[in-house]
Amino acid sequence: VNIAVLGLGRMGQALAGRLLEAGHAVSVWNRSAGKADALVERGAKEAGDPTEAIEPAEVVVSVLSNDQAVRELAFGEGGLQTAMGSRVYANSATVSAELSEELGRAYENFVALPILGAPQAVASGNAVYLAGGPAEAIDRLGPMLASLTSTVKRFGHPGQAAAAKLAVNLMLLSSVATLAEAFAVGRSGGLSEEELRDLLGESPTVPPGLKNRFEAVLTGEGPTWWTTRLGHKDARLALELADSAGATVPVARAVTERFREAEAGGLAEEDIAAVGRMGQPSPG
Ligand SMILES: NC(=O)c1ccc[n+]([C@@H]2O[C@H](COP(=O)([O-])OP(=O)(O)OC[C@H]3O[C@@H](n4cnc5c(N)ncnc54)[C@H](OP(=O)(O)O)[C@@H]3O)[C@@H](O)[C@H]2O)c1
């Protein structure tokens, strides 16, 4: 399949790399220069703007950071709307349910396609894809999805796939924030790092999805997969969605505030595990 990937951040890089490996023809575009070099070496074709990137493609995937960026791409000047025609347009950025529905109305074949999993899960084919939109459009993504994953969850509407993604992200963000506070409680009572590792490292109270961040939350050191800037954005989107429907979600509000503080407090480009550095008791 001829696929255009728009946005080459951590997720876009992983996605385009996986598609190249599977033998698809991939054209790529990124707002700032230099991000496509490694992919071009592996066979991708770099385009100077989004319209050029989608020209040869049957399927277009955008993986930009947030609502504003996707909105500019989809509705802005020089953006995609007029050029897209009957191509399938899948948005894999995590954005609001509202924007996802709007895209569904504006584009002929739009699928909200948020991804559950870190960039390395995308690269290894172990991420889960949430596909929301008309069945025929999702079917047309079949050959691409077959080389990306063995798990696709389908939804009738784009906004439902967006809501599903936000619900899962809230689980992960709240458990990272809670684990950091469990460490703070233990340390407040004099437990050492080693004792905390022994107590909680294999505990069933720590969900499997948190295992790969356990050490990073405990020690404050680790790789960056998902920045606190994006984590704050996702918690806020989850909160706003619940608020708009009249649901009461005080924990989501507290989690959003925690990641807002992390972003504002110098940890914006660090992994979400960096909340483990916040609020620990003072030594001695
Ligand atoms: N990382 C994860 O674990 C993960 C997992 C699931 C879903 N996601 C979601 O996937 C999306 C991308 O995440 P990421 O980790 O790849 O983020 P990232 O590494 O921060 O990359 C962000 C990308 O968005 C582009 N961008 C930002 N604002 C833009 C604008 N106004 N116009 C055009 N391009 C713009 C950036 O371009 P420049 O290079 O020019 O800045 C870059 O390509 C986000 O919605 C995120 O929530 C991430």
The ligand as an ORCA input file, in Angstrom:
! r2SCAN-3c Opt
* xyz 0 1
  N       4.759      8.854     22.775
  C       3.824      7.989     23.135
  O       4.057      7.077     23.943
  C       2.445      8.079     22.523
  C       1.618      6.954     22.609
  C       0.347      6.991     22.031
  C      -0.082      8.153     21.403
  N       0.737      9.249     21.340
  C       0.206     10.448     20.662
  O       0.817     10.552     19.369
  C       0.974     11.929     19.028
  C       2.443     12.200     18.727
  O       3.193     11.896     19.896
  P       4.796     11.844     19.881
  O       5.204     11.164     21.136
  O       5.285     11.402     18.552
  O       5.098     13.425     20.044
  P       6.456     14.202     19.748
  O       7.627     13.298     19.724
  O       6.446     15.368     20.681
  O       6.229     14.741     18.232
  C       5.232     15.680     17.943
  C       5.086     15.823     16.438
  O       4.041     16.783     16.149
  C       4.582     17.784     15.270
  N       3.896     19.062     15.491
  C       3.628     19.675     16.668
  N       2.940     20.818     16.472
  C       2.777     20.929     15.126
  C       2.130     21.884     14.300
  N       1.515     22.969     14.807
  N       2.150     21.670     12.964
  C       2.759     20.587     12.437
  N       3.390     19.642     13.167
  C       3.392     19.814     14.504
  C       6.053     17.839     15.607
  O       6.763     18.453     14.562
  P       8.210     19.144     14.844
  O       9.226     18.045     14.717
  O       8.308     20.160     13.774
  O       8.156     19.744     16.223
  C       6.347     16.333     15.725
  O       6.421     15.742     14.455
  C       0.421     12.741     20.212
  O      -0.917     13.097     19.982
  C       0.525     11.761     21.361
  O      -0.414     12.051     22.384
  C       1.996      9.228     21.869
*
